[in-house]
Amino acid sequence: MTTYVYGIARDERADPAGPAEPEPRELPEGLTGVGDPPRPVRVVGGGGLTAVVSDCPDRLRPKRRDLLAHQRVLAEVGRWSTVLPMRFGSVSDSDEKVRAVLAEHAERYREQLDRLTGRVEYNVKAVHREEVVLHLVLAGNAELRALAAANRASGGGSYEERLRFGELVAHGVREREVRDAALVEDSLRPLAEECRPGPESAGWFVNLSFLLTRPAAERLLTTAAGLEKAHPQLDLKVHGPLPPYSFVTP
């Protein structure tokens, strides 16, 4: 049976010189992780560190159930200790191999834990509210307004005229995305200790992760809400607090 690894935390009992953390406690009774049925979660110690693990299912797939289970385990551990979150699908040959890796790389893991103590990640994605941004694009472009009026006057315009109009609108929306992406980043980046971009997608034009202390999170949330109020074309999706996935060195 292989071992599935959720994350790595400091074992304060073995490393009393580390940064102060909330009083550690045992994992919540009955905590389970990935698998069907879900596997019980346990800890494996080595090198003054603790790995949070479970048995790994024979055929692990990135299903929603298991992705959520992975996140839930990390959230529970994060309630009482800083945790280096492993990516979904991190698997080791055995508990013994996990202990050996903890011992071998203990200094590097502790350095990262020191850097991330008391920090959380917030992810911010942005999309446009379509009707609002189209209104802004038209309001700011005299050529577009003239084309729209001409098309209406001619009963909708020819195919070429409609195509030209659509191309100009799409170009205007892309320009607005670039401007608003800079607005969001410039407004939120100064509030965090670090900022890293996430994967690009057609579903949003901003995908940024911010590393910040828990007390600083309220200011980020307030600023994001203020951006939406001042710029109604913005629809911001803020997710957090999260384990600092984006700020852990592989």
Disulfide bonds with the S-S distance in Angstrom:
none
